[in-house]
Amino acid sequence: MAANPYSNSRSKTPADEAPGAERAEFSIGDLAREFDVTPRAIRFYEDQGLLAPARAGQRRIYTARDRTRLKLTLRGKRLGLALSEIRELIEMYEPGRDERPQLERFLAVLAQHKASLEQQSQDIEAQLSEIASFEKRCRRLLAEQAGAAPRRPKPRG
C-alpha cells in the first residue's frame, strides 16, 4: 500500500512517534496534549465533519482513525489548505483502496494553493516596491524642506 500523501518522513513531530499511537481509544484531552492543540480546536474540527468520535454520555471517545484524521488535518493546516480541501482529501482515503484518485486530487490542490501563494507573493512585492517609492519621495521632500528652512544663527560663545 502506498503512503498517504500527507505523510512526511523527513520531518516527524513528537505526535508521529508518540507511544499512544498504538492505543485504541483517546479522550479529547489525550489528543489535545499529544498534538498541542486545544480541546476547543478538536471540537471545532468535529463540528466541521473532520472527526467523528463515539459518545459515552457527554464524554467523547476518539479512535485511532480519529487520531489519524486529526494528524492529517493539522498537517493540511500547516500547508495552508482550507478545511474543505482537507475534508475532501481525508474522505477520499481508505486503506487498501487505490490511492491514485486521492494522490491526483492532492496534487491538484497543492498546485492551486501554490499558484495562490505565488500570486500573493507577487502582490506583496508590488506593495513593498510602492512603499519604497513613497518612502523615497517623503525623504526627498523632507530634505528639500530642511534645506529651504531659514537657518538660525549659531550662538556665539
PEDA-V422896 format. One record per residue. N is the residue number from 1. RES is the residue in one small letter. SS is DSSP state (helix for helix, strand for strand, loop for the rest). PHI is phi in degrees with one decimal (999 if undefined). Layout:
# PEDA-V422896
n = (N N)
res = (RES RES)
ss = (SS SS)
phi = (PHI PHI)
This chain:
# PEDA-V422896
n = (1 2 3 4 5 6 7 8 9 10 11 12 13 14 15 16 17 18 19 20 21 22 23 24 25 26 27 28 29 30 31 32 33 34 35 36 37 38 39 40 41 42 43 44 45 46 47 48 49 50 51 52 53 54 55 56 57 58 59 60 61 62 63 64 65 66 67 68 69 70 71 72 73 74 75 76 77 78 79 80 81 82 83 84 85 86 87 88 89 90 91 92 93 94 95 96 97 98 99 100 101 102 103 104 105 106 107 108 109 110 111 112 113 114 115 116 117 118 119 120 121 122 123 124 125 126 127 128 129 130 131 132 133 134 135 136 137 138 139 140 141 142 143 144 145 146 147 148 149 150 151 152 153 154 155 156 157)
res = (m a a n p y s n s r s k t p a d e a p g a e r a e f s i g d l a r e f d v t p r a i r f y e d q g l l a p a r a g q r r i y t a r d r t r l k l t l r g k r l g l a l s e i r e l i e m y e p g r d e r p q l e r f l a v l a q h k a s l e q q s q d i e a q l s e i a s f e k r c r r l l a e q a g a a p r r p k p r g)
ss = (loop loop loop loop loop loop loop loop loop loop loop loop loop helix helix helix helix loop helix helix helix helix loop loop strand strand loop helix helix helix helix helix helix helix helix loop loop loop helix helix helix helix helix helix helix helix helix loop loop loop loop loop loop strand strand strand loop loop strand strand strand strand strand helix helix helix helix helix helix helix helix helix helix helix helix helix helix helix loop loop loop loop helix helix helix helix helix helix helix helix helix helix loop loop loop loop loop loop loop helix helix helix helix helix helix helix helix helix helix helix helix helix helix helix helix helix helix helix helix helix helix helix helix helix helix helix helix helix helix helix helix helix helix helix helix helix helix helix helix helix helix helix helix helix helix helix helix helix loop loop loop loop loop loop loop loop loop)
phi = (999 -73.7 -73.5 -64.2 -63.8 -78.8 -66.9 -145.9 -69.3 -78.4 -131.6 -84.9 -98.5 -56.8 -66.4 -66.7 -112.8 -66.5 -62.1 -68.7 -62.2 -89.1 -70.4 -93.8 -133.0 -139.4 -89.4 -62.9 -65.6 -57.5 -68.1 -61.2 -67.2 -61.7 -102.0 54.7 -128.5 -85.4 -56.8 -61.9 -63.1 -63.6 -62.4 -62.5 -62.5 -64.5 -60.4 -83.8 84.0 -86.3 -128.5 -141.6 -71.8 -75.9 -123.0 -127.3 71.4 -86.9 -81.6 -90.0 -121.7 -94.5 -97.4 -60.4 -63.3 -62.8 -61.1 -63.0 -63.0 -64.6 -60.2 -66.7 -61.7 -66.7 -65.2 -60.8 -64.3 -62.7 -77.9 88.7 -76.8 -74.4 -59.1 -64.5 -67.8 -62.4 -58.9 -58.8 -66.7 -64.7 -68.7 -75.8 -84.5 -142.2 -55.9 87.2 -96.5 -58.4 -90.6 -54.3 -59.7 -66.7 -64.7 -65.4 -66.5 -61.5 -61.1 -64.8 -64.0 -63.3 -62.9 -64.4 -65.6 -62.0 -61.8 -63.9 -64.8 -63.6 -65.2 -61.0 -62.2 -63.1 -62.8 -64.2 -60.7 -64.3 -65.3 -62.3 -64.3 -66.1 -62.0 -60.2 -64.3 -67.3 -60.7 -61.5 -63.4 -63.3 -64.1 -64.0 -63.8 -63.9 -65.6 -64.4 -68.0 -67.0 -73.0 -89.0 -70.1 -63.5 -91.5 -89.6 -66.1 -73.6 -65.6 -92.1 -135.9)
